[in-house]
């Protein structure tokens, strides 16, 4: 199973459209995961129309229309892997412990908010992933997203993709 992980698209504030590379990967993915801060409904509509399966949550910059369509936290089981998605997890310090306590029956937690790519594992085995942002790099050198492969109940590969600068 092929996964695409993204977050913090912030359209149309941070970019006019999603990067072409990201949209091409959407078409290849079995599951697309968006960890919030869509900002506009058009992006949700676009990903819903192009994804085989979309799992998404709302973020702190998402208004009432998006909050009416998306949960604050999403849970899914993908081929036996217990997945949760949330936008905010608080400060980096103590994140693994906080998330392990909040999501005790989860194998992988995808989150956003910081725009900083993240891949760590908590003491209880919970893997925490932040794909960064494909449209707003903030203090990071590149805009980013992630792809992963799932076999059985395990991630067998994870790739952080760096997008070229926009012109």
C-alpha positions in Angstrom: 0.0 0.0 0.0 1.4 3.4 -1.0 0.8 6.4 1.3 1.2 10.1 0.6 1.6 12.4 3.7 1.1 16.1 3.5 0.1 19.0 5.7 -0.1 22.8 6.0 -1.0 23.5 2.4 -2.3 27.0 3.3 -3.8 27.7 -0.1 -4.2 30.2 -1.5 -2.3 32.2 1.1 1.2 30.6 0.8 0.9 29.4 -2.8 -1.7 29.6 -5.6 -1.8 25.9 -6.2 -0.4 22.6 -5.0 2.9 21.6 -6.6 2.6 19.4 -9.7 4.9 16.8 -8.2 2.6 16.4 -5.2 -0.5 16.1 -7.3 1.2 13.4 -9.4 2.0 11.5 -6.3 -1.6 11.8 -5.2 -2.6 9.9 -8.3 -0.1 7.1 -7.4 -1.1 6.8 -3.7 -3.6 4.3 -2.3 -4.1 6.6 0.7 -3.5 10.4 1.0 -3.1 11.8 4.5 -3.4 15.5 5.1 -2.7 16.8 8.7 -4.6 20.1 8.5 -4.3 23.7 7.7 -5.9 23.4 4.3 -7.2 27.0 4.6 -9.5 26.7 1.6 -12.2 24.2 0.7 -11.1 24.0 -2.9 -7.9 22.1 -1.8 -10.0 19.6 0.1 -12.3 19.2 -2.9 -9.3 18.7 -5.2 -7.7 16.0 -3.0 -11.0 14.3 -2.5 -11.6 14.1 -6.2 -8.1 12.8 -7.0 -7.5 10.4 -4.1 -8.5 6.8 -3.9 -8.8 7.4 -0.1 -8.3 10.6 1.8 -7.8 10.9 5.5 -7.7 14.4 6.7 -8.2 16.7 9.7 -8.7 20.4 10.3 -5.9 22.6 11.6 -5.8 25.9 13.6 -6.0 28.0 10.4 -9.1 26.2 9.0 -12.4 28.0 9.2 -15.9 26.7 10.0 -16.6 25.3 6.6 -13.5 22.9 6.8 -14.2 22.2 10.4 -17.7 21.1 9.5 -16.3 18.6 6.9 -13.2 17.3 8.8 -12.5 15.9 12.3 -10.0 17.3 14.7 -8.5 13.8 15.0 -8.8 11.0 12.5 -8.2 7.3 13.2 -7.9 4.6 10.6 -6.6 1.0 10.3 -4.6 0.4 7.1 -3.7 -3.2 6.5 -3.5 -3.7 10.3 -1.5 -0.5 11.0 -3.3 1.7 13.5 -3.0 5.3 12.2 -4.0 8.6 13.8 -3.8 12.0 12.3 -3.9 15.3 14.2 -2.8 18.8 13.4 -1.1 20.0 16.6 1.0 18.1 19.1 2.5 20.9 21.1 6.2 21.8 21.5 8.9 19.5 20.3 10.2 19.0 23.8 8.3 16.1 25.3 6.4 15.4 22.1 7.0 11.6 22.1 5.8 11.1 25.7 2.7 13.4 25.2 1.7 11.7 22.0 2.3 8.2 23.4 0.0 9.0 26.3 -2.6 10.6 24.1 -2.6 7.9 21.4 -1.8 4.6 23.3 -3.5 2.3 20.7 -1.7 3.9 17.7 1.2 2.7 15.6 1.8 5.8 13.5 0.8 9.4 14.3 0.9 11.9 11.4 0.8 15.6 12.5 1.5 19.0 11.1 1.5 22.6 12.3 5.2 23.3 12.6 6.1 22.9 8.9 9.2 21.0 10.1 9.7 17.5 8.9 9.8 15.0 11.8 10.3 11.3 12.2 10.8 9.9 15.7 9.6 6.9 17.7 8.3 7.1 21.2 9.3 4.6 23.9 6.1 2.6 23.4 6.8 2.2 19.7 4.6 5.0 18.4 6.1 6.5 15.3 5.6 10.2 14.9 5.7 11.7 11.4 5.4 15.3 10.2 5.7 15.7 6.4 6.4 19.4 6.6 4.6 21.7 4.1 4.6 21.5 0.3 3.9 25.2 0.0 5.4 27.1 3.0 8.9 26.1 4.0 9.1 28.8 6.7 12.6 28.4 8.2 13.3 25.1 6.5 15.5 24.9 3.4 12.8 23.2 1.3 9.1 22.7 1.0 8.4 19.0 1.7 6.0 16.0 1.8 6.5 12.3 2.5 5.6 9.0 0.8 5.6 5.7 2.5 5.0 2.0 1.8 3.0 -0.2 4.0 3.3 -3.9 4.1 1.3 -5.9 6.5 1.0 -3.7 9.6 4.4 -2.1 9.1 5.9 0.9 7.2 8.5 -0.7 5.0 9.8 2.6 3.6 9.5 6.3 4.3 10.8 9.0 2.0 11.0 12.8 2.7 10.6 14.6 -0.7 12.1 18.0 -1.1 10.4 20.2 -3.6 12.2 22.6 -5.9 11.8 26.3 -5.2 8.8 28.0 -6.7 9.3 30.8 -9.2 
